[in-house]
């Protein structure tokens, strides 16, 4: 039995390995191909987000039991998955 539909919030932040990024330095916005793989895309899903074109976006009405961003690791960004 599939879990109830949920949503993903995807946001972009500039990452520095030193960890000393100031909020005013995080104003850059990139166009990011998401490369998202979902276990199940429900037929009612109207949001077919393939790229992040703003600082934050939501993808609604999906099963968040399994998803992966940057499928095949062929893009230059890090993904920080929430703990479940």
MARKOL-842586 format. One line per 2 residues: number of its first residue (from 1); their letters; for each residue x, z, y negated of C-alpha. Coordinates in nm, 2 decimals, decimal comma. Layout:
BEGIN
NUM = A = X/Z/Y | ...;
This chain:
BEGIN
1 = XX = 0,00/0,00/0,00 | 0,14/-0,10/-0,34;
3 = XX = 0,20/0,15/-0,61 | -0,02/0,14/-0,92;
5 = XX = 0,09/-0,10/-1,19 | 0,33/0,03/-1,44;
7 = XX = 0,54/-0,10/-1,72 | 0,91/-0,14/-1,81;
9 = XX = 1,05/-0,07/-2,15 | 1,36/-0,28/-2,22;
11 = XX = 1,58/-0,21/-2,52 | 1,92/-0,32/-2,63;
13 = XX = 2,20/-0,11/-2,78 | 2,56/-0,18/-2,85;
15 = XX = 2,77/-0,01/-2,59 | 3,12/0,13/-2,67;
17 = XX = 3,33/0,28/-2,39 | 3,45/0,54/-2,64;
19 = XX = 3,09/0,65/-2,70 | 3,14/0,69/-3,07;
21 = XX = 2,89/0,44/-3,19 | 2,71/0,54/-3,51;
23 = XX = 2,34/0,45/-3,55 | 2,41/0,24/-3,85;
25 = XX = 2,66/0,03/-3,65 | 2,39/-0,05/-3,39;
27 = XX = 2,21/-0,31/-3,61 | 2,32/-0,62/-3,42;
29 = XX = 2,06/-0,79/-3,21 | 2,13/-1,03/-2,93;
31 = XX = 1,92/-1,29/-2,75 | 1,96/-1,17/-2,39;
33 = XX = 1,85/-1,35/-2,08 | 1,71/-1,08/-1,86;
35 = XX = 1,75/-1,23/-1,51 | 1,47/-1,00/-1,38;
37 = XX = 1,37/-0,98/-1,02 | 1,06/-0,80/-0,93;
39 = XX = 0,93/-0,69/-0,59 | 0,58/-0,80/-0,69;
41 = XX = 0,44/-0,96/-1,00 | 0,07/-0,89/-1,01;
43 = XX = -0,16/-1,18/-1,08 | -0,30/-1,01/-1,39;
45 = XX = 0,04/-1,00/-1,55 | 0,03/-1,18/-1,88;
47 = XX = 0,38/-1,09/-1,99 | 0,64/-1,32/-1,83;
49 = XX = 0,94/-1,19/-2,03 | 1,25/-1,39/-1,95;
51 = XX = 1,46/-1,29/-2,25 | 1,49/-1,00/-2,48;
53 = XX = 1,47/-1,14/-2,83 | 1,42/-0,81/-3,02;
55 = XX = 1,56/-0,46/-3,00 | 1,29/-0,34/-2,76;
57 = XX = 1,01/-0,49/-2,56 | 0,76/-0,38/-2,29;
59 = XX = 0,66/-0,56/-1,97 | 0,32/-0,44/-1,86;
61 = XX = 0,12/-0,44/-1,54 | 0,40/-0,47/-1,29;
63 = XX = 0,50/-0,27/-0,98 | 0,81/-0,07/-1,08;
65 = XX = 0,87/0,03/-0,72 | 1,16/-0,22/-0,72;
67 = XX = 1,31/-0,44/-1,00 | 1,65/-0,56/-1,09;
69 = XX = 1,78/-0,68/-1,42 | 2,08/-0,91/-1,44;
71 = XX = 2,02/-1,05/-1,09 | 2,35/-1,19/-0,95;
73 = XX = 2,54/-1,01/-1,22 | 2,61/-1,33/-1,41;
75 = XX = 2,54/-1,20/-1,76 | 2,75/-0,98/-1,99;
77 = XX = 2,55/-0,67/-2,02 | 2,50/-0,33/-1,85;
79 = XX = 2,18/-0,20/-1,72 | 2,09/0,17/-1,73;
81 = XX = 1,82/0,23/-1,48 | 1,60/0,54/-1,51;
83 = XX = 1,62/0,81/-1,24 | 1,31/0,82/-1,03;
